[in-house]
Amino acid sequence: MEQAKKFVATDVKNDCNENSTLMETFDVIDGFLERKLFPFICSAVPLYLIAHLVVMFSRQ
């Protein structure tokens, strides 16, 4: 009976570690999206549209 209790407690402890690792991974991805990708998209999309319009009007 004691072995079963120890096994269950260890199993629960491993689940908490997996959730912690999952949250750490989520935090890294979220930080990347906020700090790197979002500012890049905010600057790249308008530049792309302006360049597209310049090329489109220069071909006419």
Backbone hydrogen bonds in HBPLUS format (Angstrom, degrees):
<---DONOR---> <-ACCEPTOR-->    atom                        ^
c    i                          cat <-CA-CA->   ^        H-A-AA   ^      H-
h    n   atom  resd res      DA  || num        DHA   H-A  angle D-A-AA Bond
n    s   type  num  typ     dist DA aas  dist angle  dist       angle   num
A0005-LYS N   A0001-MET O   3.21 MM   4  6.56 154.3  2.28 146.8 153.1     1
A0006-LYS N   A0002-GLU O   3.02 MM   4  6.30 159.2  2.07 150.0 155.3     2
A0007-PHE N   A0003-GLN O   2.94 MM   4  6.12 155.3  2.00 146.2 153.3     3
A0008-VAL N   A0004-ALA O   2.98 MM   4  6.18 159.5  2.03 148.7 153.6     4
A0009-ALA N   A0005-LYS O   2.98 MM   4  6.16 163.2  2.01 149.5 154.2     5
A0010-THR N   A0006-LYS O   2.94 MM   4  6.09 157.1  2.00 146.9 153.1     6
A0011-ASP N   A0007-PHE O   2.87 MM   4  6.03 153.4  1.94 145.1 153.1     7
A0012-VAL N   A0008-VAL O   2.95 MM   4  6.19 158.3  2.00 152.2 156.8     8
A0013-LYS N   A0009-ALA O   3.03 MM   4  6.19 153.3  2.10 141.2 148.9     9
A0014-ASN N   A0010-THR O   2.98 MM   4  6.27 152.2  2.06 148.9 155.4    10
A0015-ASP N   A0011-ASP O   3.12 MM   4  6.42 151.8  2.20 144.3 151.7    11
A0016-CYS N   A0012-VAL O   3.10 MM   4  6.41 152.3  2.18 148.3 155.0    12
A0017-ASN N   A0013-LYS O   3.14 MM   4  6.45 152.1  2.22 144.1 151.5    13
A0018-GLU N   A0014-ASN O   2.95 MM   4  6.24 153.5  2.03 149.1 156.2    14
A0019-ASN N   A0015-ASP O   2.99 MM   4  6.24 156.7  2.04 147.5 153.6    15
A0020-SER N   A0016-CYS O   2.92 MM   4  6.10 151.3  2.00 144.0 152.4    16
A0021-THR N   A0017-ASN O   2.91 MM   4  6.15 157.1  1.97 147.5 153.2    17
A0022-LEU N   A0018-GLU O   2.92 MM   4  6.11 152.5  2.00 143.9 151.9    18
A0023-MET N   A0019-ASN O   2.90 MM   4  6.14 155.4  1.96 146.5 152.7    19
A0024-GLU N   A0020-SER O   2.91 MM   4  6.18 152.9  1.99 147.0 154.8    20
A0025-THR N   A0021-THR O   2.96 MM   4  6.17 156.4  2.02 146.1 152.2    21
A0026-PHE N   A0022-LEU O   2.91 MM   4  6.17 157.2  1.96 146.5 153.1    22
A0027-ASP N   A0023-MET O   2.86 MM   4  6.07 155.3  1.92 146.6 153.2    23
A0028-VAL N   A0024-GLU O   3.04 MM   4  6.30 152.5  2.11 146.1 152.7    24
A0029-ILE N   A0025-THR O   3.04 MM   4  6.32 166.0  2.06 153.8 157.1    25
A0030-ASP N   A0026-PHE O   2.81 MM   4  5.95 163.4  1.84 153.6 159.0    26
A0031-GLY N   A0027-ASP O   2.87 MM   4  5.93 155.8  1.93 142.7 149.4    27
A0032-PHE N   A0028-VAL O   2.99 MM   4  6.20 155.3  2.05 145.8 152.4    28
A0033-LEU N   A0029-ILE O   2.97 MM   4  6.25 160.3  2.01 150.3 155.4    29
A0034-GLU N   A0030-ASP O   2.95 MM   4  6.17 157.2  2.00 148.5 154.7    30
A0035-ARG N   A0031-GLY O   2.87 MM   4  5.90 169.5  1.88 153.5 156.8    31
A0036-LYS N   A0032-PHE O   2.91 MM   4  5.39 156.6  1.97 139.6 147.0    32
A0037-LEU N   A0032-PHE O   3.19 MM   5  6.52 161.6  2.22 149.0 154.5    33
A0038-PHE N   A0033-LEU O   2.96 MM   5  5.83 154.9  2.03 153.2 157.9    34
A0040-PHE N   A0036-LYS O   3.29 MM   4  6.31 152.6  2.37 141.1 149.1    35
A0041-ILE N   A0037-LEU O   2.90 MM   4  6.14 161.3  1.94 157.3 161.8    36
A0042-CYS N   A0038-PHE O   2.95 MM   4  6.15 158.5  2.00 151.7 158.1    37
A0043-SER N   A0039-PRO O   3.10 MM   4  6.29 137.5  2.29 140.2 149.6    38
A0043-SER N   A0040-PHE O   3.25 MM   3  5.33 132.3  2.49  95.5 107.6    39
A0044-ALA N   A0040-PHE O   2.73 MM   4  5.79 157.5  1.78 153.3 161.1    40
A0045-VAL N   A0041-ILE O   3.10 MM   4  5.72 169.9  2.11 142.0 145.0    41
A0048-TYR N   A0044-ALA O   2.85 MM   4  6.00 155.8  1.91 151.6 158.4    42
A0049-LEU N   A0045-VAL O   2.97 MM   4  6.21 162.0  2.00 154.3 158.9    43
A0050-ILE N   A0046-PRO O   2.94 MM   4  6.13 161.2  1.97 150.7 155.5    44
A0051-ALA N   A0047-LEU O   2.95 MM   4  6.11 165.4  1.97 148.7 153.1    45
A0052-HIS N   A0048-TYR O   2.84 MM   4  6.01 154.2  1.91 147.5 155.3    46
A0053-LEU N   A0049-LEU O   2.94 MM   4  6.18 157.2  1.99 148.2 153.7    47
A0054-VAL N   A0050-ILE O   2.93 MM   4  6.19 158.8  1.97 152.8 158.7    48
A0055-VAL N   A0051-ALA O   3.01 MM   4  6.20 166.4  2.02 151.6 154.6    49
A0056-MET N   A0052-HIS O   2.91 MM   4  6.02 158.3  1.95 146.9 153.8    50
A0057-PHE N   A0053-LEU O   2.92 MM   4  6.06 164.7  1.95 152.1 155.2    51
A0058-SER N   A0054-VAL O   2.95 MM   4  6.02 141.3  2.11 142.2 153.1    52
A0059-ARG N   A0055-VAL O   3.24 MM   4  6.34 132.6  2.48 141.6 150.7    53
